[in-house]
């Protein structure tokens, strides 16, 4: 009678039926997760979180592992963090974290992932990257490709997903919008040079800008640009932003020393535009 008064009895419509007890989902603790997890699908080729890393795991999987084995504020370590799924899951769940990888490509990818996912909320220190011009020179001499990935990371650009030696003059790309949600995605292309550079390299980049129909091209180099290089860059003219009504040099020359001092690519602000590009 008490249950009936609480509306917890379901009476059968036909005579002779058996009354049943009404339960709600909030009454039940649920079934404990077993040791075989079949409810988290693997990343498909069209998965929105896919970053192109061959061993990438679904973030939901790492969130379950971290949630079940740690508490908020605990420290999570991933010594082979690749594209940073563990790091992103730990950051989302309020854990402290340490991520380790051997390549600057992975570090650059993780930086971009943290910035895109959490903005300024993800605060961290990077240990082991070049912090001075001699450090950068040593990396360039030891491994030009690692130097290339590190330099692209300084400006927030993504490395091209092409095999070594087949980049067609493009080492990295950076995308932006300056026309609002209805506008086209614009691209900045990067060429990174660890060794000697000449006006011919600038001329080649001008050709790539035209071929790719890019808004801006940037040459990142260890050496200071010569006067002929500056003249060649100036001859490329300007990109005029339709949204910001402002001119930006179409071909820009940046040195590693300038990047370490905080100088960045001059292009339309992208954070003020509520548009994303995967």
C-alpha positions in Angstrom: 0.0 0.0 0.0 2.9 2.4 0.8 4.5 1.7 -2.6 1.1 2.1 -4.4 0.7 5.5 -2.6 4.1 6.5 -4.0 3.2 5.6 -7.5 5.6 2.7 -7.6 3.1 -0.1 -8.5 2.1 -0.8 -12.1 -1.3 -2.4 -12.1 -2.1 -4.8 -15.0 -4.9 -3.7 -17.4 -6.4 -7.2 -17.5 -7.8 -9.1 -14.6 -5.6 -11.8 -13.3 -2.4 -10.0 -14.2 0.4 -9.6 -11.7 1.3 -6.1 -10.4 4.9 -5.0 -10.9 7.3 -2.7 -9.1 8.1 0.5 -11.0 11.8 1.5 -10.9 13.6 4.5 -12.3 17.1 4.7 -13.9 18.2 6.9 -11.0 17.3 4.2 -8.5 19.9 1.8 -10.0 23.7 2.0 -9.6 24.0 0.3 -13.0 26.2 -2.6 -14.1 29.9 -2.4 -13.1 32.2 -2.0 -16.1 33.7 -5.4 -16.9 37.3 -6.2 -18.1 36.3 -6.3 -21.7 35.3 -2.9 -23.1 33.3 -3.1 -26.3 31.4 0.1 -25.9 34.2 2.4 -27.0 34.7 2.2 -30.8 38.1 2.5 -32.4 38.9 5.7 -34.3 37.5 5.5 -37.8 39.1 7.3 -40.8 36.4 10.0 -40.5 36.6 10.4 -36.7 36.6 14.1 -35.8 39.4 13.7 -33.2 41.7 11.9 -35.6 45.0 13.7 -35.9 46.8 11.4 -38.4 49.0 9.7 -35.8 49.2 6.0 -36.6 48.8 4.7 -33.0 46.2 7.3 -31.8 43.7 5.9 -29.3 40.1 7.2 -28.7 40.2 9.9 -26.0 37.1 8.3 -24.3 39.3 5.2 -23.7 42.0 7.2 -21.9 39.4 9.1 -20.0 38.0 5.9 -18.6 41.4 4.5 -17.7 42.4 7.7 -16.0 39.0 8.1 -14.2 39.1 4.6 -12.8 42.8 4.7 -11.7 43.3 8.2 -10.3 41.7 11.1 -8.6 41.6 14.8 -9.5 44.9 16.4 -8.7 46.8 13.1 -9.1 49.8 12.9 -11.5 49.5 11.0 -14.8 52.7 10.0 -16.7 52.8 8.9 -20.3 56.4 8.3 -21.4 55.5 7.6 -25.0 52.7 10.2 -25.5 52.7 10.5 -29.3 49.9 12.8 -30.3 49.0 13.5 -26.6 45.7 11.7 -26.1 46.6 10.8 -22.5 47.7 14.3 -21.8 44.5 15.8 -23.2 42.4 13.4 -21.2 44.3 14.1 -18.0 44.0 17.9 -18.6 40.2 17.5 -19.1 39.8 15.4 -16.0 41.7 17.8 -13.7 44.8 15.7 -13.3 48.4 16.9 -13.3 50.4 15.3 -16.1 53.8 14.7 -17.6 54.1 13.7 -21.3 57.4 12.5 -22.9 58.2 11.9 -26.5 61.4 11.7 -28.5 60.4 13.8 -31.6 59.7 17.5 -31.9 56.9 16.5 -34.3 55.0 14.9 -31.5 55.7 17.8 -29.2 54.4 20.3 -31.8 51.3 18.2 -32.3 50.6 18.1 -28.6 51.1 21.9 -28.3 48.5 22.4 -31.0 46.1 19.9 -29.5 46.3 21.5 -26.1 45.8 25.0 -27.5 42.9 24.0 -29.7 41.2 22.0 -26.9 41.8 24.2 -23.8 43.2 27.5 -25.0 45.1 29.3 -22.2 43.6 27.0 -19.5 46.4 24.4 -20.2 49.5 25.7 -18.6 52.7 23.6 -18.9 56.5 23.8 -19.4 58.4 22.2 -22.2 61.7 20.6 -21.2 64.4 19.7 -23.7 63.5 22.1 -26.5 66.1 24.6 -27.9 65.9 27.8 -25.9 68.8 29.6 -27.5 70.4 30.1 -30.9 73.3 27.7 -30.1 70.7 25.1 -29.1 68.8 25.6 -32.3 72.0 25.4 -34.4 73.0 22.1 -32.6 69.6 20.6 -33.4 69.8 21.8 -37.0 73.2 20.2 -37.4 72.2 17.0 -35.7 68.8 16.4 -37.3 67.4 18.9 -39.9 63.9 17.3 -39.8 63.7 17.6 -36.0 64.8 21.3 -36.4 62.1 21.8 -39.0 59.4 20.4 -36.8 60.6 22.4 -33.8 60.7 25.7 -35.8 57.2 25.1 -37.1 56.0 24.6 -33.5 57.3 28.1 -32.6 54.8 29.7 -34.9 51.9 27.2 -34.4 52.1 25.7 -37.9 51.4 22.1 -38.7 54.0 20.0 -40.5 53.0 18.7 -43.9 52.0 15.0 -43.9 54.4 14.0 -46.7 57.4 11.8 -46.9 60.9 13.2 -46.4 62.2 14.8 -49.6 58.7 15.1 -51.2 57.3 18.2 -49.6 57.1 20.2 -52.9 58.5 23.3 -51.3 56.1 23.2 -48.3 57.3 22.2 -44.9 54.2 23.4 -42.9 50.9 25.1 -43.1 48.8 27.4 -40.9 45.2 28.1 -41.6 43.1 31.1 -40.6 39.8 32.9 -41.3 39.3 36.6 -41.8 35.8 36.8 -43.4 33.6 35.3 -40.7 31.8 31.9 -40.8 30.7 32.3 -44.5 34.3 33.1 -45.7 36.9 30.7 -47.1 39.7 29.1 -45.2 43.0 30.9 -46.0 46.4 29.3 -45.6 49.9 30.3 -44.8 52.7 28.0 -46.2 56.1 27.7 -44.6 59.5 26.8 -45.8 62.1 26.0 -43.2 65.9 26.2 -44.0 68.5 25.0 -41.5 71.4 25.8 -43.8 72.5 28.6 -46.1 69.8 30.6 -47.8 69.8 32.8 -50.9 67.4 35.0 -52.9 66.7 31.8 -55.0 65.0 30.2 -52.0 62.8 33.3 -51.6 62.0 33.2 -55.4 61.1 29.6 -55.1 58.7 30.3 -52.2 57.1 33.0 -54.3 56.3 30.4 -56.9 54.9 28.0 -54.4 52.6 30.8 -53.0 51.2 31.4 -56.4 50.9 27.6 -57.2 49.1 26.9 -53.9 47.0 30.2 -54.1 48.1 30.8 -50.5 47.5 34.1 -48.7 51.0 34.3 -47.2 54.3 32.5 -47.4 56.9 32.5 -44.7 60.6 31.5 -44.9 62.0 30.4 -41.5 65.8 30.3 -41.5 68.8 30.2 -39.2 70.7 32.9 -41.2 69.9 36.6 -41.5 68.3 37.5 -44.8 70.4 39.3 -47.3 69.4 42.5 -49.1 68.6 40.7 -52.3 66.4 38.3 -50.3 64.5 41.2 -48.7 64.1 42.8 -52.1 62.7 39.5 -53.5 60.3 39.2 -50.6 59.1 42.8 -50.9 58.4 42.2 -54.6 55.7 39.7 -53.6 53.4 42.5 -52.5 50.7 42.3 -49.9 47.8 40.2 -48.9 44.8 42.5 -48.1 42.5 41.0 -45.5 38.8 41.6 -46.5 37.7 41.2 -42.9 40.3 43.4 -41.2 40.8 45.9 -44.1 44.6 45.6 -43.5 47.6 44.7 -45.6 50.0 41.9 -44.6 53.3 41.1 -46.4 52.6 38.2 -48.7 56.1 36.9 -48.3 57.8 37.1 -44.8 61.3 36.3 -43.7 61.8 35.2 -40.1 65.0 34.0 -38.4 65.2 31.6 -35.5 66.8 34.3 -33.4 63.7 36.5 -34.0 61.4 33.6 -33.2 63.2 32.9 -29.9 62.8 36.6 -29.1 59.0 36.4 -29.5 58.4 37.6 -33.1 55.7 35.8 -35.0 54.1 35.7 -38.4 52.2 38.8 -39.3 48.7 37.7 -40.4 45.0 38.5 -39.6 44.0 37.6 -36.0 42.3 34.3 -35.9 41.2 34.1 -32.3 38.6 36.8 -32.7 36.9 34.8 -35.5 34.5 32.1 -34.4 35.5 29.6 -37.0 37.6 26.5 -36.8 39.4 24.4 -39.4 40.3 20.8 -38.6 
